[in-house]
Amino acid sequence: MGAAQLVAWFLALAAAAGAAVSAAGARPSEVALGALFTYDSTIGRAARLAIELAVDDVNADGTVLAGTKLSLKSRDTNCSAFLGTVEAFQLMEENVVAVIGPQSSGIGHVISHVANELHVPLLSFAATDPALAALEYPYFLRTTISDYFQMNAVASIVDYYQWKRVTAIYVDDDYGRGGVSALGDALATKRAIISYKAAIPPNSNADVISDVLVRANMMESRVMVVHVNPDTGKRIFSAANKLQMVASGYVWIVTDWLAAVLDSSASRDLKDMSHIQGLIVLRQHTPESDAKNKFISKWNTMARNRSVTSGLNSYGFYAYDSVWTVARAIDQFLDSGQQINFSTDPRLHDSNGNTLRLSTLKIFDGGEQMLQQLLLTNFTEILYQKPPNTSAQQLYNVLWPGDSTTMPRGWVFRNNGQALRVGVPNKASFKDLVSSRGPGNVTGYCIDVFNTAIKLLPYPVPVQFVTIGDGTKNPSYIGIVSMVAANTLDAAVGDFAIVRNGTAISEYTQPYVEAGLVIVAPVKQTPPSAWAFLKPFTLEMWCVTGALFILVGVVVWLLEHRINEDFRGSPRRQVITIIWFSFSTMFTAHRENILSALGRFVLIIWLFVVLIINSSYTASLTSILTVQQLDTGITGLDSLIASSLPIGYQNGKFTKKYLIQELNIPESRLVALNTIQEYADALNRGPNYGGVAVIVDEKPYIDIFLSYYCNFRIVGQQFTREGWGFAFQRDSPLAADMSTAILQLSESGQLQRIHDEWFTRRGCASDDESQVGATRLGVGSFSGLFLMCALICIFALVVFFIRICWQYNQYSSSEAAREPSAADADAIQRRPSGCSFKELLQFVDKKEEEIRRKMKRRSSDKDNQAAGSSGALSVTSAY
């Protein structure tokens, strides 16, 4: 129940009290309040003084219940559910308007049904079972903290230290079972579990408790959560100390019952409890206030006056506040003019000879109306008015059992005589990995890795191998992992791929083998051919390459013809020179020197192109001469998906599910295979004869397969990335420890040595996928290179012809400026105006040196003529 319901019930209580008053609305002189708890108990001794002190304070306070005395009716339950129930019935006979209690959750479950019938609210200051908050008990109000919150605090501690399994030690009653149930729910939110429940029968002696602790000590968890009553708790730690369970390596988390014991114990009693050093104890928090300090002072004074040796604990605060809550509720109800009235239930009557006097039990007439009125009241604690603390939690350093400052691991392998149940697939193939030779007799690479790693653990782990499968076909690997998740097995060892659907239900170790899916296909050797040297390039490539050779030769000839004697001569010689020069550049053995800057620039670019063509041709020819051609045409993942050919996979592995769900390959294309021989037969038959085109499997399997059969090859790239690991139950500490051991094996090189011992068979000469399905090179592979070379040639020709035109224009101008002779005049008259293409070609064919010499001579003749004309003019003037 919440605080609002608590006040609501008290208003209902006050309404019932008002019904007993006359119609004039006069207050009753006395209102009976019941109390139900165990007098002689840790909680009861503190609560008894607190309740009596609260009643005295209420009666002494004139502002509360003015004119009405609160009369206390107490009953001792004697730590007995039966006696507590009897006392509760007797208490109800005294027409109490409410009951402070019960102290026990067990009694609370029983008498809550009575409270429901009689409409008498129960205000329990110590019954913490979360189940009492059910709607089944509307008249049960809790004035203390439910174990739901306490168990969430325990779960937070477990999560803070990253423990995953705990052992719950509890009293097997409503209080203990309810608390442990809440603990299990709280741990589940932190991905932790209760690995073992150690139930202690109520009122057990030391021998029974010792037996329970011995069985708990055989389990793997060393994190003990103790949720019991104070008397049983003392005997638990006394027995645990004798069994040396309060020593280094253990963790004890104790609920608030021990804090109540420590608060209530005298200093001399604490000296006898030295064996509880290192325990983590939860304690209910009561904020500091003047009212708290005043109450503590009053309680201590009353305890001294009554010679009470025990101290005050947190439950005393709740008991004191419970009385005040009832008093204020009654006062508010009486102020509203309501009356307290009881009536007889006609269903309760005394049978013949019945001594229980059920007819004396009465109910409140207006109980339901009071409940609705009380639910309107809002009651908020001061603590929750403060802003929440959202900062990161940080616990102080803990001195653990055994005076150790090192955080315990919280787990050891169980020593109850049960071996680790390890499931191993009994396969029909790949016996080098896992092989069964009888019940419990398993060998293989995976088994050797597991056995070597488990020996590195800091504690002994006995192992019992359980083979799964009949050996004729592969078992379902995810089925074996599911057996681990269902606690049928403790672990699964073998060639288990770490995949998504497996990690969802189990815990895998660090991978000890890198794996991933690949495609293997049949290949055939290419027969020798006399024309194999032509195969590196396509016909189009050969034509374009030859044309480019000729083009470069012509361009270089044009650029060098006017200045280089090596590129001049008869037409026949020049054609031969062009062809020779073009193809000799393939070997950089041309004998002609290049003189022009443009020619050298073109040649440098062309030699780079030739280098690329040469290298590509050599590589392609080498590949063709050693290549193995694919039979099916599948060269990788894309062509696999696009085709409709059948695909083989290893039965029992995750490959089938991956191909269907991730690659959307129809299931009708998939063929299950079990053995290496089936792999080879299916590939050799091919899709046309009932076989498969390719097989998709993890690379370690394919490596083993190819070590036996050399007429198959891996095609394409590995298209998944995963590894093989050992599977354990979720959050098993063994998984982390085994991962550490596997890393040790890897770093020391022992993992590789184990691999070499099992896989020493010499494989095929080469499984380089570059030798599979080599293709001829076409123009497309060099289009950028060819385009660059062609643009460079065009650029050089454009620059060359611009220069030629400029020179020709200069040459023509100098020829026109020269004074023609009579013969030249006749030639000029016969020549048409403008320049002809033939003359331009003749100009281009001339040596540049000759052109420059003529232009220089013409320039000199022009200067001489100008000088002669000037002299003749001077002589004429003299005459």
Order of alpha helices (4+ residues) and beta strands (2+ residues): alpha-beta-alpha-beta-alpha-beta-alpha-beta-beta-alpha-beta-alpha-beta-alpha-beta-alpha-beta-alpha-alpha-beta-alpha-alpha-beta-beta-alpha-beta-beta-beta-alpha-beta-alpha-beta-alpha-beta-beta-beta-alpha-alpha-alpha-beta-alpha-beta-alpha-beta-alpha-beta-alpha-beta-beta-beta-alpha-alpha-alpha-alpha-alpha-alpha
